Amino acid sequence: MRFDIVVPVYNKAHTVLRAVESVLSQEYGDFALYVVDDGSSDGGVDSLNLIADSRLTVVRQDNSGVSVARNKGVSLGRSQYVCFLDADDEWDKNFLQRIVSLISDFPAAAIYSTGHRVNEDGVVRDVTSSSVRRGYVTDFYSLSRSVELVNSSKVVLRRDVLDEIGGFPPGVKVGEDLYVWIRAAFQRKVAYDPSVAVTIFRMFDEGKKERSKLVPYPLEYFSRNREFFSGAASLKRYVEFIGLRHVIGSGLNGDFHGGLIRVIALVKLNFFLGLFSFFIIIPPPAFLRYMKRLVR
């Protein structure tokens, strides 16, 4: 069983070596690693020049966004399974081995994933759920409202499913990854191992200021393609949840303008929920803190 691993990089010179070394030190070694530098201005992947490992390929492109970078990395490989890792995160040494076991035991899935931990300014917490057993996930959309089953540093996708979806949507800056997970889970099953095997590092990102005024792509896409909701009520509720969570985020940041843009998008999907969400961007901070706890 062979994997293609894609690491998109944009101005992550201080962390990309850590991410790459966590891949190259995996206990399971049958993979190809593609690092795509998306026009970094900080020397991006220069730290990788001294690595002598035939499994590593580094490519550079003009700055085109993370979707294009991921799609580029995917196009370079031919393996049946594609893994993604952000350049500021890292895998435990047994991550791929856990994925191999998961695929062997549950071969009908489109998505494979594990639990993870979050390191935020040195404070570490596990993100997993003892209530979710190892195996096929019963209702991915419902569970994803309370547990982060999939993210862009621990997901493994079947290539044929990713190809059928059309890859990551170019030019999209918010929710491009969520869109892919949602579409893949719609087509086939999701298999999950609650064991923690990935570390996600949370840190300040200047780019978040720009993205805070943008509508998450799943909200836009599924508002235009409502046929997906036929017989899939939990999918609709999950997309609404994504929209509401981003409105709350705008409110917590005191960004009325960005929040209003997101409220209008939510109205198009669910008029009454969108109308309610308008009041989220203007209430007192204590209420916003309470709402934040509800959507974690």
Wavefront OBJ file of the C-alpha trace (Angstrom):
o trace
v 0.000 0.000 0.000
v 1.574 3.259 -1.153
v 0.721 6.880 -0.322
v 1.272 10.261 -1.931
v 1.745 12.963 0.715
v 1.221 16.622 -0.173
v 2.563 19.512 1.930
v 1.645 23.004 0.638
v 3.966 25.764 1.848
v 3.549 29.515 1.932
v 5.930 31.512 4.152
v 6.422 28.679 6.633
v 10.232 28.566 6.570
v 10.317 28.299 10.365
v 8.144 25.160 10.548
v 8.253 23.275 7.238
v 11.391 21.304 8.148
v 9.666 19.985 11.264
v 6.650 18.913 9.211
v 8.758 17.192 6.549
v 10.939 15.386 9.079
v 7.817 14.061 10.803
v 6.823 12.456 7.498
v 10.240 11.067 6.626
v 10.514 9.481 10.081
v 7.299 7.480 9.743
v 7.430 3.844 10.828
v 5.620 2.977 7.587
v 7.838 4.126 4.745
v 6.134 3.320 1.435
v 5.238 6.805 0.231
v 6.194 9.725 -1.970
v 6.315 13.188 -0.391
v 5.566 16.269 -2.493
v 6.283 19.694 -0.991
v 4.793 22.533 -3.042
v 6.144 26.029 -2.342
v 3.358 28.437 -3.290
v 5.533 31.459 -4.058
v 6.940 31.966 -0.549
v 8.866 35.188 0.091
v 10.710 33.919 3.190
v 12.862 31.250 1.596
v 10.028 28.771 2.159
v 11.609 25.428 1.395
v 15.313 26.348 1.443
v 15.792 24.349 4.645
v 14.894 21.172 2.722
v 17.804 21.419 0.291
v 20.110 19.318 2.449
v 17.690 16.405 2.838
v 18.883 13.426 0.824
v 15.811 11.208 0.604
v 14.565 9.904 -2.737
v 10.980 9.965 -1.455
v 11.028 13.786 -1.214
v 10.214 16.018 -4.177
v 10.149 19.822 -3.846
v 8.462 21.994 -6.465
v 7.897 25.741 -6.654
v 5.103 27.721 -8.259
v 3.985 31.333 -8.444
v 1.674 32.254 -5.594
v -1.685 30.794 -6.604
v -3.323 29.787 -3.327
v -3.441 26.655 -1.215
v -5.980 24.859 -3.423
v -3.752 25.127 -6.481
v -0.738 24.047 -4.424
v -2.543 20.964 -3.121
v -3.847 20.099 -6.581
v -0.326 20.450 -7.985
v 1.051 18.042 -5.401
v -1.734 15.553 -6.075
v -1.039 15.681 -9.821
v 2.595 14.693 -9.279
v 1.699 11.344 -7.709
v -0.048 8.179 -8.814
v -0.783 6.345 -5.568
v -4.284 5.196 -4.706
v -4.289 7.167 -1.455
v -3.401 10.843 -0.956
v -2.461 12.381 2.411
v -2.267 16.057 3.320
v -0.208 17.834 5.969
v 0.018 21.573 6.597
v 3.551 22.947 6.782
v 3.215 24.069 10.414
v 1.910 20.754 11.790
v 3.448 17.320 12.328
v 2.639 13.614 12.422
v 3.501 11.145 15.160
v 5.756 8.345 13.896
v 2.867 5.869 13.862
v 0.360 7.997 11.928
v 0.726 6.240 8.571
v 0.815 2.826 10.220
v -2.512 3.588 11.881
v -3.929 4.662 8.518
v -2.684 1.457 6.867
v -4.433 -0.616 9.525
v -7.592 1.457 9.149
v -7.666 0.965 5.378
v -7.037 -2.768 5.734
v -9.880 -3.170 8.214
v -12.335 -0.751 6.603
v -11.623 -0.689 2.851
v -14.907 0.860 1.671
v -14.212 4.392 2.921
v -13.325 7.485 0.897
v -11.764 9.286 3.880
v -9.478 8.013 6.636
v -8.450 10.017 9.678
v -7.282 9.841 13.306
v -7.580 11.910 16.440
v -5.203 14.831 16.929
v -3.856 17.170 19.587
v -3.744 20.963 19.473
v -0.694 22.896 20.661
v -1.697 26.492 21.245
v 1.126 28.602 22.665
v 2.517 25.554 24.435
v -0.820 24.462 25.903
v -1.643 21.012 24.533
v -5.040 19.314 24.448
v -6.302 16.195 22.699
v -9.099 16.500 20.145
v -10.811 13.149 19.845
v -13.870 11.353 21.177
v -14.148 8.166 23.171
v -17.752 7.920 21.981
v -16.582 7.448 18.377
v -15.336 3.907 17.949
v -12.602 2.935 15.534
v -14.223 2.102 12.207
v -16.844 3.532 9.883
v -18.430 6.757 11.134
v -22.196 6.432 11.488
v -23.110 10.025 10.565
v -20.117 12.120 9.558
v -22.040 15.401 9.297
v -23.762 15.156 12.670
v -20.603 14.083 14.496
v -18.522 16.789 12.816
v -20.571 19.406 14.638
v -19.072 18.236 17.941
v -15.813 16.467 16.971
v -13.253 17.567 14.381
v -13.089 14.224 12.616
v -11.113 15.526 9.635
v -8.740 18.407 8.966
v -6.056 19.244 6.407
v -3.202 17.732 8.426
v -4.620 14.290 9.179
v -6.867 13.400 6.259
v -6.210 10.588 3.777
v -8.373 10.429 0.647
v -8.891 7.888 -2.082
v -7.486 9.415 -5.263
v -10.411 8.328 -7.432
v -12.876 10.090 -5.122
v -10.760 13.260 -5.071
v -10.533 13.171 -8.869
v -14.304 12.739 -9.150
v -14.874 15.792 -6.958
v -12.447 17.780 -9.111
v -9.858 18.453 -6.441
v -9.704 21.601 -4.334
v -11.509 24.690 -5.722
v -8.890 27.185 -7.011
v -9.066 30.729 -5.709
v -11.068 29.828 -2.610
v -9.512 31.062 0.647
v -12.006 29.910 3.291
v -13.482 26.434 3.601
v -11.885 24.952 0.479
v -10.831 21.919 2.501
v -14.207 21.528 4.257
v -15.867 21.477 0.857
v -13.708 18.528 -0.244
v -14.299 16.557 2.971
v -18.060 17.123 2.705
v -18.196 16.028 -0.929
v -16.036 12.944 -0.312
v -18.125 11.881 2.691
v -21.258 12.308 0.588
v -19.973 9.797 -1.958
v -18.575 7.107 0.349
v -18.002 6.187 3.975
v -15.578 7.768 6.441
v -13.302 5.621 8.624
v -11.879 7.072 11.836
v -9.376 5.981 14.470
v -9.797 8.042 17.681
v -6.149 7.438 18.634
v -4.238 10.738 18.683
v -1.449 10.684 16.070
v -1.129 14.279 14.758
v -0.176 17.633 16.309
v -1.851 20.818 15.091
v -0.024 24.025 16.038
v -2.274 27.042 16.507
v -0.552 30.373 16.081
v -1.257 33.886 14.889
v -1.719 34.068 11.134
v -1.758 37.492 9.454
v -3.778 36.007 6.595
v -6.715 35.377 8.929
v -7.523 39.095 8.911
v -8.185 38.980 5.193
v -10.129 35.721 5.382
v -12.329 36.967 8.236
v -14.507 38.867 5.760
v -14.984 35.961 3.366
v -17.842 33.486 3.177
v -16.874 29.829 3.750
v -17.045 28.030 0.425
v -19.407 25.201 1.537
v -22.043 27.852 2.283
v -21.735 29.298 -1.216
v -21.522 25.964 -3.031
v -24.413 24.197 -1.334
v -26.645 27.272 -1.522
v -26.321 26.907 -5.305
v -26.526 23.106 -5.307
v -29.362 22.258 -2.935
v -29.965 18.894 -4.581
v -27.324 17.487 -2.238
v -29.709 18.113 0.662
v -32.371 15.755 -0.699
v -32.599 12.976 1.881
v -29.537 14.373 3.691
v -30.870 16.569 6.498
v -27.696 16.163 8.561
v -25.629 17.554 5.666
v -27.804 20.676 5.518
v -27.538 21.161 9.282
v -23.766 20.779 9.107
v -23.413 23.407 6.364
v -25.654 25.730 8.389
v -23.458 25.038 11.418
v -20.351 26.033 9.434
v -22.011 29.301 8.450
v -23.181 30.050 11.988
v -19.742 29.272 13.424
v -18.121 31.789 11.057
v -20.703 34.457 11.925
v -19.898 33.918 15.611
v -16.201 34.198 14.785
v -16.815 37.571 13.168
v -18.792 38.686 16.204
v -16.059 37.616 18.607
v -13.543 39.613 16.576
v -15.806 42.669 16.587
v -15.964 42.527 12.790
v -19.485 43.724 12.027
v -18.848 44.186 8.309
v -17.364 40.709 7.824
v -20.105 39.237 9.980
v -22.813 40.932 7.921
v -21.400 39.438 4.712
v -21.581 35.998 6.302
v -25.085 36.614 7.687
v -26.343 37.466 4.197
v -24.828 34.234 2.847
v -26.490 32.231 5.635
v -29.853 33.862 4.911
v -29.683 32.441 1.389
v -29.409 28.946 2.824
v -31.756 29.265 5.819
v -33.709 32.508 6.115
v -34.682 32.223 9.790
v -31.279 31.022 10.974
v -29.629 33.802 8.995
v -31.995 36.358 10.517
v -31.208 35.068 14.014
v -27.478 35.135 13.307
v -27.639 38.874 12.597
v -28.116 39.476 16.315
v -24.968 37.463 17.051
v -22.736 40.122 15.536
v -24.075 42.925 17.744
v -24.732 41.500 21.271
v -22.665 41.949 24.457
v -19.360 39.992 24.697
v -20.643 37.652 27.451
v -23.249 36.204 25.089
v -20.646 35.736 22.369
v -18.373 33.827 24.731
v -21.291 31.530 25.560
v -22.017 30.951 21.867
v -18.350 30.195 21.220
v -18.485 27.374 23.759
v -21.520 25.905 21.997
v -19.764 25.523 18.637
v -16.425 24.154 19.843
l 1 2 3 4 5 6 7 8 9 10 11 12 13 14 15 16 17 18 19 20 21 22 23 24 25 26 27 28 29 30 31 32 33 34 35 36 37 38 39 40 41 42 43 44 45 46 47 48 49 50 51 52 53 54 55 56 57 58 59 60 61 62 63 64 65 66 67 68 69 70 71 72 73 74 75 76 77 78 79 80 81 82 83 84 85 86 87 88 89 90 91 92 93 94 95 96 97 98 99 100 101 102 103 104 105 106 107 108 109 110 111 112 113 114 115 116 117 118 119 120 121 122 123 124 125 126 127 128 129 130 131 132 133 134 135 136 137 138 139 140 141 142 143 144 145 146 147 148 149 150 151 152 153 154 155 156 157 158 159 160 161 162 163 164 165 166 167 168 169 170 171 172 173 174 175 176 177 178 179 180 181 182 183 184 185 186 187 188 189 190 191 192 193 194 195 196 197 198 199 200 201 202 203 204 205 206 207 208 209 210 211 212 213 214 215 216 217 218 219 220 221 222 223 224 225 226 227 228 229 230 231 232 233 234 235 236 237 238 239 240 241 242 243 244 245 246 247 248 249 250 251 252 253 254 255 256 257 258 259 260 261 262 263 264 265 266 267 268 269 270 271 272 273 274 275 276 277 278 279 280 281 282 283 284 285 286 287 288 289 290 291 292 293 294 295 296
